[in-house]
């Protein structure tokens, strides 16, 4: 029985369309506690090539391409953590004086909090309204642990 389930899963994975198949409608997001990059990562995509890089780095195989005329993708990964209890969330983006600031929040476990004993790599990828600002910065919002 187990080998049959594995075979079906392998067939489904083989039939998975590559990153960028189709087109995304509306604002979408992908997040997880496992599967993000092993090191802290912050990326922005405004072109199909940049989107392909996000898909590769964050392991997004079955994702539609954003409409880059109106959308861009922001991605934040916390890197590898030795336990659960961590998470990251992209809050939004705003442009001021030609600088695009992408705000995000990280969560860390509180002291004595029960967490899973597993290696995690939290990440969040989110489509946002497009900005053509030349300068981009990612800003971690303070006071978000626990």
C-alpha positions in Angstrom: 0.0 0.0 0.0 2.8 2.4 0.9 4.6 1.9 -2.4 1.4 2.6 -4.3 0.9 5.9 -2.5 4.5 6.8 -3.2 4.0 5.9 -6.8 0.9 8.1 -7.1 2.7 11.0 -5.5 5.7 10.7 -7.8 3.3 10.7 -10.8 1.6 13.8 -9.5 4.9 15.5 -9.0 6.0 14.6 -12.5 2.8 16.1 -13.9 3.3 19.4 -12.0 3.6 22.3 -14.3 6.8 24.4 -14.0 6.9 27.7 -12.1 5.2 30.3 -14.3 2.7 28.1 -16.0 -0.5 30.0 -16.4 -1.1 33.5 -15.1 -1.9 34.7 -11.5 -5.1 36.6 -11.0 -5.5 38.9 -8.1 -3.1 39.1 -5.2 -1.7 35.7 -4.1 0.7 34.4 -1.6 2.7 31.3 -0.7 4.1 30.6 2.8 5.4 27.7 4.8 7.4 26.6 7.8 9.5 24.2 5.8 11.1 24.4 2.4 12.4 28.0 2.5 16.0 28.8 1.7 18.6 27.7 4.3 19.9 31.3 4.8 18.0 34.5 5.4 16.8 35.7 1.9 14.9 38.8 0.6 14.1 39.0 -3.1 11.9 41.1 -5.3 10.6 40.1 -8.8 9.3 42.4 -11.5 10.3 40.3 -14.5 9.8 36.6 -15.5 13.5 36.0 -14.9 13.4 37.4 -11.4 10.2 35.3 -10.7 12.0 32.2 -11.9 14.7 32.9 -9.4 12.2 33.2 -6.6 10.5 30.0 -7.6 13.9 28.2 -7.6 15.1 29.6 -4.3 11.8 29.1 -2.5 10.8 25.7 -4.1 7.7 27.0 -5.8 6.9 24.5 -8.6 3.2 24.9 -9.3 2.8 28.6 -9.3 1.3 30.9 -12.0 3.3 33.8 -13.3 2.3 37.2 -11.9 1.0 39.8 -14.4 4.1 42.0 -14.3 2.3 44.9 -15.8 0.4 45.3 -12.5 2.1 43.0 -10.0 5.5 42.3 -8.5 6.5 39.5 -6.1 8.3 40.0 -2.7 9.9 37.0 -1.0 11.3 36.7 2.5 12.9 33.6 4.0 14.1 33.4 7.6 16.7 30.8 6.9 17.2 27.5 8.8 15.9 27.3 12.4 16.5 24.3 14.6 13.0 24.2 16.0 9.5 25.2 15.2 7.8 28.3 16.5 9.2 30.6 13.9 7.3 32.4 11.1 7.6 35.3 8.7 4.9 37.5 7.2 5.1 40.1 4.5 2.9 43.0 5.6 2.9 45.1 2.5 4.9 47.7 0.6 4.9 51.4 0.2 6.8 53.8 -2.0 8.0 57.2 -0.7 10.5 59.5 -2.4 11.4 56.9 -5.0 12.2 54.2 -2.4 10.1 51.1 -2.2 9.9 49.7 1.4 8.7 46.2 1.8 7.7 45.6 5.4 7.7 42.2 7.0 7.3 40.7 10.5 9.2 37.7 12.0 7.9 35.6 14.8 10.2 33.7 17.2 9.1 31.3 19.9 8.7 32.7 23.4 10.8 31.3 26.3 9.4 28.0 27.5 7.0 27.8 24.6 6.4 24.3 23.4 7.7 23.9 19.8 8.3 21.1 17.3 11.7 19.6 17.5 12.4 19.8 13.7 14.5 21.9 11.5 12.4 24.6 9.8 12.9 27.3 7.2 9.9 29.7 7.3 9.2 31.7 4.2 6.5 34.0 2.7 6.2 35.0 -1.0 3.5 37.5 -1.8 2.3 39.3 -4.9 1.9 43.0 -4.4 0.8 45.9 -6.6 3.7 46.8 -8.9 6.1 49.6 -8.1 8.9 50.8 -10.5 10.9 52.5 -7.7 14.6 52.2 -8.4 15.6 51.8 -4.8 14.2 48.8 -2.8 14.6 48.0 0.9 13.2 45.3 3.1 12.3 46.5 6.6 11.7 44.2 9.5 9.0 45.6 11.7 10.2 45.8 15.3 8.6 44.2 18.3 7.3 41.1 16.6 8.9 38.3 18.5 6.6 36.0 20.5 
